[in-house]
């Protein structure tokens, strides 16, 4: 798939089938993630791929317990919020059935003489974006989440993650049970300032054209 098509149709997929994903495809998307830039080419990131049913159940149940009521009680003032939060509620209740959970982690390793935490995130997040776009090009659905924050002790214990390893994100991945489609984003002329700041070009929340 053309990279522009993949990027412009890479919706957050919160409805995933339980059908297994071939290990070769998992390797392919993670290899794409390793091609992402990192500070000084330090590549300070690691990927934990979880397919074991018992471990997925333990993680999924912990996240569901922490988030189900919270998500259900959130306001849905418009269609965008309704779709996002309804999808989030579905995802947290079905995480244990998701074929693959991918955690992208990293240590403070750069600069080597005085490592800083900020460089962990600047290595992890580009890798996550590469992974998500690569998955879309193969027809796989993903969604970038920080769900690990609500159940981190359980996740660390279940996956034996050391205390000095930071968990940047959790990406559920599987065959989509929803439609991919064109993204709704603020247009070019509302986000680009030529040769300097030209004042606020848009209002918040954003409107789409």
Backbone as CSV, one residue per row, in Angstrom:
resi,resn,N_x,N_y,N_z,CA_x,CA_y,CA_z,C_x,C_y,C_z
1,UNK,0.844,-1.191,0.000,0.000,0.000,0.000,0.879,1.240,0.000
2,UNK,0.508,2.229,-0.794,1.217,3.496,-0.817,1.240,4.097,0.586
3,UNK,2.401,4.660,0.990,2.547,5.145,2.359,1.565,6.269,2.669
4,UNK,1.252,7.121,1.690,0.310,8.206,1.939,-1.102,7.668,2.155
5,UNK,-1.463,6.631,1.419,-2.768,6.008,1.629,-2.829,5.353,3.001
6,UNK,-1.757,4.665,3.373,-1.731,4.007,4.678,-1.867,5.023,5.804
7,UNK,-1.123,6.119,5.706,-1.148,7.125,6.769,-2.492,7.838,6.841
8,UNK,-3.089,8.147,5.689,-4.321,8.940,5.675,-5.567,8.126,5.979
9,UNK,-5.437,6.804,6.051,-6.577,5.943,6.383,-6.319,5.111,7.634
10,UNK,-5.323,5.516,8.404,-4.904,4.737,9.568,-5.724,5.144,10.795
11,UNK,-6.974,4.768,10.787,-7.857,5.070,11.909,-7.470,4.259,13.148
12,UNK,-7.783,4.818,14.302,-7.639,4.055,15.541,-8.697,2.958,15.538
13,UNK,-8.254,1.715,15.535,-9.171,0.575,15.463,-9.316,-0.027,16.851
14,UNK,-10.493,0.177,17.430,-10.773,-0.314,18.782,-11.648,-1.570,18.780
15,UNK,-12.030,-1.993,17.589,-12.801,-3.225,17.432,-11.932,-4.207,16.651
16,UNK,-11.460,-5.220,17.326,-10.526,-6.172,16.736,-11.077,-7.588,16.824
17,UNK,-10.874,-8.347,15.764,-11.269,-9.749,15.779,-10.294,-10.551,16.642
18,UNK,-10.751,-11.670,17.141,-9.896,-12.522,17.975,-9.051,-13.476,17.142
19,UNK,-9.216,-13.462,15.814,-8.444,-14.353,14.945,-6.946,-14.125,15.135
20,UNK,-6.151,-15.184,15.133,-4.711,-15.017,15.345,-4.033,-14.244,14.219
21,UNK,-2.925,-13.619,14.559,-2.087,-12.899,13.595,-0.795,-13.685,13.440
22,UNK,-0.434,-13.985,12.214,0.769,-14.775,11.939,2.006,-14.095,12.525
23,UNK,2.874,-14.903,13.112,4.084,-14.365,13.742,4.956,-13.607,12.750
24,UNK,4.923,-14.006,11.484,5.729,-13.312,10.472,5.244,-11.882,10.268
25,UNK,3.941,-11.653,10.391,3.402,-10.298,10.261,3.772,-9.449,11.470
26,UNK,3.744,-10.055,12.649,4.169,-9.340,13.849,5.626,-8.916,13.707
27,UNK,6.458,-9.832,13.235,7.868,-9.504,13.026,8.022,-8.377,12.002
28,UNK,7.197,-8.402,10.974,7.291,-7.396,9.923,6.982,-5.994,10.451
29,UNK,5.920,-5.862,11.250,5.569,-4.527,11.732,6.560,-4.031,12.788
30,UNK,7.088,-4.943,13.585,8.065,-4.509,14.582,9.393,-4.159,13.918
31,UNK,9.749,-4.875,12.878,10.942,-4.501,12.121,10.789,-3.091,11.560
32,UNK,9.602,-2.781,11.039,9.337,-1.418,10.559,9.483,-0.408,11.688
33,UNK,9.053,-0.788,12.885,9.178,0.104,14.037,10.635,0.392,14.366
34,UNK,11.494,-0.595,14.176,12.916,-0.392,14.484,13.588,0.573,13.518
35,UNK,12.954,0.851,12.390,13.524,1.792,11.423,13.284,3.248,11.812
36,UNK,12.483,3.481,12.831,12.171,4.843,13.252,13.421,5.537,13.792
37,UNK,13.465,6.872,13.706,14.614,7.607,14.235,14.662,7.558,15.756
38,UNK,15.829,7.817,16.292,16.013,7.915,17.738,17.199,8.833,17.999
39,UNK,17.288,9.441,19.177,18.378,10.376,19.470,19.747,9.719,19.325
40,UNK,20.593,10.292,18.483,21.935,9.752,18.287,21.944,8.327,17.797
41,UNK,20.856,7.894,17.161,20.686,6.498,16.739,20.868,5.534,17.912
42,UNK,20.452,5.982,19.093,20.626,5.172,20.305,19.705,3.956,20.323
43,UNK,18.548,4.074,19.677,17.601,2.959,19.565,17.220,2.368,20.923
44,UNK,16.988,3.258,21.869,16.699,2.825,23.238,15.268,2.383,23.435
45,UNK,14.863,1.341,22.752,13.489,0.838,22.868,13.489,-0.680,22.699
46,UNK,12.548,-1.297,23.365,12.342,-2.742,23.263,10.847,-2.993,23.125
47,UNK,10.511,-4.137,22.541,9.123,-4.465,22.243,8.754,-5.772,22.941
48,UNK,7.709,-5.719,23.750,7.212,-6.928,24.396,5.938,-7.346,23.664
49,UNK,5.983,-8.491,23.020,4.841,-9.014,22.267,4.139,-10.054,23.134
50,UNK,2.882,-9.807,23.443,2.142,-10.703,24.333,1.049,-11.406,23.536
51,UNK,1.193,-12.725,23.421,0.178,-13.553,22.766,-0.330,-14.665,23.682
52,UNK,0.338,-14.879,24.807,-0.057,-15.912,25.756,-1.428,-15.577,26.355
53,UNK,-2.355,-16.500,26.240,-3.737,-16.237,26.649,-3.858,-15.915,28.128
54,UNK,-3.107,-16.611,28.963,-3.189,-16.380,30.406,-2.683,-14.989,30.763
55,UNK,-1.586,-14.594,30.146,-1.029,-13.261,30.435,-1.920,-12.163,29.872
56,UNK,-2.482,-12.376,28.690,-3.404,-11.382,28.133,-4.626,-11.223,29.032
57,UNK,-5.117,-12.332,29.560,-6.292,-12.279,30.431,-5.996,-11.506,31.709
58,UNK,-4.836,-11.735,32.278,-4.476,-11.048,33.517,-4.355,-9.545,33.285
59,UNK,-3.696,-9.187,32.190,-3.534,-7.765,31.857,-4.876,-7.141,31.485
60,UNK,-5.615,-7.826,30.626,-6.898,-7.302,30.186,-7.881,-7.119,31.326
61,UNK,-7.940,-8.077,32.239,-8.863,-7.974,33.375,-8.491,-6.799,34.279
62,UNK,-7.189,-6.587,34.486,-6.750,-5.478,35.344,-7.098,-4.130,34.730
63,UNK,-6.909,-4.000,33.421,-7.241,-2.742,32.741,-8.746,-2.534,32.712
64,UNK,-9.488,-3.588,32.431,-10.954,-3.505,32.398,-11.502,-3.079,33.761
65,UNK,-10.988,-3.667,34.805,-11.446,-3.338,36.159,-11.200,-1.871,36.484
66,UNK,-10.054,-1.353,36.043,-9.698,0.036,36.355,-10.427,1.044,35.481
67,UNK,-10.819,0.642,34.262,-11.305,1.630,33.302,-12.776,1.535,32.945
68,UNK,-13.397,0.397,33.135,-14.755,0.205,32.600,-15.727,1.287,33.101
69,UNK,-15.816,1.456,34.407,-16.761,2.430,34.951,-16.334,3.857,34.627
70,UNK,-15.040,4.093,34.625,-14.532,5.425,34.312,-14.927,5.838,32.907
71,UNK,-14.737,4.944,31.955,-15.081,5.256,30.561,-16.592,5.391,30.398
72,UNK,-17.348,4.506,31.040,-18.809,4.540,30.914,-19.393,5.854,31.422
73,UNK,-18.741,6.473,32.409,-19.272,7.695,33.004,-18.822,8.967,32.297
74,UNK,-17.921,8.863,31.340,-17.428,10.053,30.649,-18.485,10.634,29.730
75,UNK,-18.514,11.961,29.661,-19.492,12.640,28.822,-19.206,12.401,27.343
76,UNK,-20.294,12.352,26.580,-20.207,12.168,25.134,-20.941,13.322,24.451
77,UNK,-20.312,14.512,24.410,-21.014,15.707,23.937,-21.266,15.749,22.441
78,UNK,-20.571,14.916,21.686,-20.755,14.919,20.235,-20.441,13.536,19.681
79,UNK,-20.614,13.409,18.378,-20.434,12.113,17.732,-18.996,11.612,17.869
80,UNK,-18.031,12.516,17.756,-16.620,12.129,17.859,-16.332,11.492,19.202
81,UNK,-16.790,12.141,20.280,-16.548,11.594,21.614,-17.336,10.307,21.842
82,UNK,-18.550,10.258,21.309,-19.355,9.047,21.484,-18.679,7.844,20.836
83,UNK,-18.230,8.020,19.592,-17.582,6.905,18.895,-16.288,6.494,19.594
84,UNK,-15.496,7.493,20.003,-14.217,7.191,20.650,-14.422,6.464,21.971
85,UNK,-15.330,6.976,22.803,-15.509,6.395,24.129,-16.260,5.072,24.084
86,UNK,-17.227,4.955,23.173,-17.883,3.647,23.009,-16.866,2.607,22.541
87,UNK,-15.998,3.026,21.621,-14.955,2.120,21.146,-13.969,1.771,22.240
88,UNK,-13.620,2.753,23.061,-12.702,2.497,24.174,-13.314,1.518,25.159
89,UNK,-14.593,1.709,25.451,-15.262,0.776,26.350,-15.254,-0.641,25.813
90,UNK,-15.505,-0.771,24.519,-15.464,-2.103,23.904,-14.059,-2.684,23.979
91,UNK,-13.052,-1.860,23.692,-11.676,-2.359,23.680,-11.253,-2.869,25.053
92,UNK,-11.511,-2.083,26.100,-11.050,-2.519,27.424,-11.777,-3.781,27.877
93,UNK,-12.994,-3.982,27.411,-13.736,-5.179,27.823,-13.344,-6.418,27.015
94,UNK,-12.623,-6.219,25.919,-12.253,-7.350,25.056,-10.742,-7.499,24.886
95,UNK,-9.967,-6.759,25.670,-8.506,-6.815,25.513,-7.964,-8.232,25.627
96,UNK,-8.508,-9.014,26.524,-7.975,-10.357,26.741,-8.195,-11.258,25.524
97,UNK,-9.114,-10.856,24.633,-9.361,-11.630,23.419,-8.582,-11.098,22.219
98,UNK,-7.898,-9.961,22.402,-7.106,-9.384,21.316,-5.934,-10.317,21.006
99,UNK,-5.671,-10.620,19.735,-4.625,-11.604,19.435,-3.215,-11.184,19.848
100,UNK,-2.913,-9.886,19.773,-1.553,-9.430,20.083,-1.610,-8.122,20.866
101,UNK,-0.891,-8.077,21.977,-0.660,-6.827,22.704,0.825,-6.521,22.604
102,UNK,1.146,-5.298,22.194,2.547,-4.912,22.040,2.847,-3.744,22.978
103,UNK,3.819,-3.941,23.837,4.281,-2.884,24.729,5.629,-2.383,24.205
104,UNK,5.736,-1.070,24.035,7.016,-0.489,23.616,7.619,0.182,24.835
105,UNK,8.795,-0.269,25.191,9.449,0.147,26.433,10.834,0.721,26.142
106,UNK,11.415,1.345,27.135,12.769,1.858,26.954,13.416,2.223,28.276
107,UNK,14.736,2.275,28.258,15.513,2.720,29.412,16.117,4.087,29.121
108,UNK,16.481,4.777,30.185,17.219,6.031,30.027,18.657,5.680,29.642
109,UNK,18.982,5.854,28.372,20.320,5.461,27.894,21.054,6.596,27.172
110,UNK,20.361,7.704,26.868,20.971,8.755,26.054,20.668,10.119,26.662
111,UNK,21.640,11.041,26.598,23.036,10.899,26.171,23.775,9.939,27.099
112,UNK,24.715,9.225,26.569,25.340,8.131,27.296,26.014,8.586,28.582
113,UNK,26.548,9.810,28.567,27.253,10.298,29.756,26.292,10.844,30.815
114,UNK,25.068,11.193,30.413,24.085,11.727,31.350,22.679,11.469,30.808
115,UNK,22.198,10.236,30.868,20.913,9.877,30.252,19.743,10.695,30.804
116,UNK,18.800,11.047,29.912,17.631,11.828,30.281,16.362,11.098,29.861
117,UNK,15.333,11.201,30.682,14.084,10.502,30.401,13.424,10.994,29.115
118,UNK,13.537,12.283,28.818,12.867,12.826,27.635,13.281,12.096,26.366
119,UNK,14.517,11.617,26.334,14.982,10.918,25.138,14.411,9.509,25.022
120,UNK,13.901,8.971,26.123,13.221,7.668,26.037,11.971,7.808,25.171
121,UNK,11.172,8.841,25.450,9.915,9.029,24.720,10.177,9.385,23.260
122,UNK,11.241,10.154,23.001,11.515,10.539,21.615,12.058,9.379,20.800
123,UNK,12.354,8.273,21.444,12.723,7.044,20.750,11.520,6.108,20.606
124,UNK,10.697,6.046,21.657,9.558,5.128,21.664,8.455,5.572,20.714
125,UNK,8.087,6.850,20.751,6.900,7.289,20.007,7.063,7.235,18.488
126,UNK,8.205,7.605,17.919,8.352,7.407,16.473,8.260,5.924,16.084
127,UNK,8.801,5.057,16.941,8.711,3.613,16.668,7.260,3.159,16.678
128,UNK,6.481,3.687,17.621,5.062,3.327,17.690,4.329,3.758,16.426
129,UNK,4.633,4.960,15.932,3.970,5.435,14.722,4.348,4.577,13.517
130,UNK,5.619,4.236,13.398,6.028,3.341,12.310,5.264,2.024,12.370
131,UNK,5.151,1.481,13.560,4.466,0.195,13.740,3.013,0.289,13.306
132,UNK,2.343,1.353,13.719,0.927,1.523,13.417,0.693,1.670,11.915
133,UNK,1.544,2.454,11.251,1.395,2.644,9.803,1.718,1.348,9.057
134,UNK,2.759,0.637,9.501,3.105,-0.634,8.865,1.963,-1.637,9.007
135,UNK,1.362,-1.686,10.185,0.233,-2.591,10.400,-0.921,-2.246,9.461
136,UNK,-1.202,-0.952,9.320,-2.284,-0.529,8.413,-2.011,-0.987,6.993
137,UNK,-0.763,-0.902,6.553,-0.426,-1.287,5.179,-0.661,-2.765,4.934
138,UNK,-0.679,-3.556,6.016,-0.913,-5.003,5.918,-2.366,-5.374,6.205
139,UNK,-3.193,-4.357,6.461,-4.602,-4.622,6.757,-4.881,-4.914,8.212
140,UNK,-3.887,-4.723,9.073,-4.063,-4.971,10.500,-4.508,-3.707,11.216
141,UNK,-5.394,-3.862,12.177,-5.860,-2.744,12.962,-5.042,-2.580,14.230
142,UNK,-4.827,-1.326,14.625,-4.101,-1.014,15.854,-4.714,0.235,16.474
143,UNK,-4.347,0.494,17.707,-4.667,1.765,18.344,-3.583,2.044,19.376
144,UNK,-3.088,3.274,19.357,-2.084,3.708,20.334,-2.792,3.964,21.656
145,UNK,-2.354,3.325,22.726,-2.964,3.558,24.035,-1.886,3.760,25.097
146,UNK,-2.305,4.367,26.189,-1.466,4.423,27.394,-2.195,3.715,28.542
147,UNK,-2.933,2.679,28.193,-3.696,1.909,29.188,-2.793,1.337,30.274
148,UNK,-1.520,1.148,29.951,-0.635,0.545,30.942,-0.582,1.364,32.233
149,UNK,-0.903,2.649,32.127,-0.838,3.508,33.300,-1.824,3.156,34.396
150,UNK,-2.936,2.512,34.038,-3.954,2.190,35.049,-3.721,0.831,35.693
151,UNK,-2.797,0.052,35.157,-2.573,-1.298,35.698,-1.086,-1.654,35.654
152,UNK,-0.246,-0.653,35.842,1.188,-0.886,35.664,1.767,-1.942,36.595
153,UNK,1.413,-1.967,37.880,1.979,-3.010,38.747,1.668,-4.418,38.243
154,UNK,0.425,-4.646,37.798,0.038,-5.961,37.281,0.814,-6.280,36.008
155,UNK,0.939,-5.294,35.132,1.649,-5.507,33.867,3.122,-5.813,34.127
156,UNK,3.740,-5.050,35.017,5.155,-5.296,35.322,5.366,-6.686,35.905
157,UNK,4.498,-7.077,36.816,4.633,-8.403,37.424,4.385,-9.500,36.396
158,UNK,3.356,-9.349,35.596,2.981,-10.381,34.625,4.060,-10.573,33.572
159,UNK,4.684,-9.473,33.150,5.663,-9.531,32.061,7.106,-9.428,32.552
160,UNK,7.297,-9.411,33.862,8.643,-9.354,34.463,9.440,-8.150,33.952
161,UNK,8.796,-6.989,33.933,9.456,-5.770,33.455,10.191,-5.112,34.620
162,UNK,11.499,-4.917,34.506,12.269,-4.306,35.596,11.822,-2.870,35.874
163,UNK,12.099,-2.410,37.084,11.681,-1.070,37.496,12.339,0.032,36.678
164,UNK,13.532,-0.214,36.158,14.225,0.850,35.422,13.832,0.895,33.944
165,UNK,12.878,0.062,33.540,12.372,0.074,32.172,11.045,0.828,32.160
166,UNK,10.969,1.888,31.361,9.758,2.700,31.251,8.850,2.112,30.173
167,UNK,7.559,2.076,30.454,6.581,1.567,29.479,5.971,2.763,28.766
168,UNK,6.238,2.887,27.464,5.797,4.061,26.719,4.371,3.974,26.223
169,UNK,3.960,2.802,25.776,2.611,2.650,25.249,2.266,1.177,25.125
170,UNK,0.987,0.919,24.965,0.487,-0.421,24.698,-0.337,-0.361,23.427
171,UNK,-0.007,-1.201,22.462,-0.704,-1.205,21.184,-1.376,-2.561,20.977
172,UNK,-2.705,-2.629,21.105,-3.417,-3.846,20.716,-3.403,-3.952,19.184
173,UNK,-3.213,-5.157,18.667,-3.152,-5.337,17.219,-3.880,-6.610,16.816
174,UNK,-4.630,-6.511,15.733,-5.343,-7.679,15.219,-6.036,-7.329,13.917
175,UNK,-6.781,-8.263,13.394,-7.551,-8.010,12.185,-8.751,-7.144,12.547
176,UNK,-8.948,-6.099,11.772,-9.955,-5.107,12.107,-11.374,-5.650,11.999
177,UNK,-12.189,-5.306,12.993,-13.608,-5.605,12.951,-14.400,-4.307,12.772
178,UNK,-13.695,-3.287,12.263,-14.299,-1.995,11.930,-13.711,-1.553,10.598
179,UNK,-14.263,-0.491,10.044,-13.805,-0.044,8.728,-12.660,0.954,8.840
180,UNK,-11.647,0.749,8.014,-10.662,1.801,7.829,-11.315,2.896,6.979
181,UNK,-10.777,4.094,7.044,-11.351,5.163,6.242,-10.543,6.432,6.353
182,UNK,-10.899,7.410,5.567,-10.171,8.673,5.535,-10.233,9.357,6.903
183,UNK,-9.087,9.820,7.355,-9.023,10.495,8.640,-9.620,11.890,8.563
184,UNK,-10.169,12.357,9.679,-10.624,13.741,9.787,-9.569,14.527,10.547
185,UNK,-8.922,15.440,9.862,-7.863,16.232,10.467,-8.010,17.697,10.060
186,UNK,-7.484,18.577,10.903,-7.472,19.994,10.577,-6.659,20.187,9.300
187,UNK,-7.154,20.982,8.339,-6.470,21.111,7.053,-5.156,21.881,7.135
188,UNK,-4.378,21.715,6.102,-3.036,22.298,5.982,-3.002,23.774,6.339
189,UNK,-3.917,24.555,5.767,-3.842,26.009,5.949,-4.245,26.464,7.342
190,UNK,-4.683,25.533,8.203,-5.015,25.876,9.581,-3.925,25.475,10.576
191,UNK,-2.863,24.859,10.073,-1.805,24.421,10.990,-0.415,24.926,10.594
192,UNK,-0.288,25.533,9.405,1.031,25.935,8.913,1.208,27.442,9.021
193,UNK,2.307,27.835,9.658,2.687,29.247,9.775,3.921,29.457,8.903
194,UNK,3.865,30.400,7.991,4.968,30.614,7.058,5.928,31.682,7.577
195,UNK,7.185,31.269,7.774,8.266,32.182,8.173,8.021,32.856,9.517
196,UNK,7.265,32.241,10.385,7.040,32.784,11.713,5.598,32.612,12.150
197,UNK,5.369,32.796,13.457,4.031,32.627,14.012,3.105,33.710,13.486
198,UNK,1.954,33.315,13.002,1.020,34.248,12.382,-0.285,34.368,13.166
199,UNK,-0.207,34.107,14.431,-1.417,34.163,15.248,-2.171,32.848,15.209
200,UNK,-3.210,32.751,16.014,-3.995,31.523,16.064,-4.765,31.345,14.765
201,UNK,-4.530,30.223,14.107,-5.178,29.945,12.833,-6.468,29.153,12.996
202,UNK,-6.712,28.668,14.209,-7.878,27.817,14.428,-8.359,27.969,15.864
203,UNK,-9.481,27.399,16.140,-10.038,27.405,17.483,-10.078,25.971,18.003
204,UNK,-10.285,25.834,19.290,-10.393,24.519,19.919,-11.752,24.387,20.570
205,UNK,-12.404,23.230,20.506,-11.953,22.028,19.796,-11.882,22.251,18.298
206,UNK,-11.056,21.452,17.602,-10.844,21.684,16.168,-12.094,21.391,15.351
207,UNK,-12.181,22.082,14.213,-13.228,21.806,13.244,-12.573,21.278,11.986
208,UNK,-13.279,20.417,11.287,-12.720,19.746,10.115,-13.420,20.235,8.860
209,UNK,-12.663,20.364,7.805,-13.216,20.813,6.512,-13.047,19.717,5.477
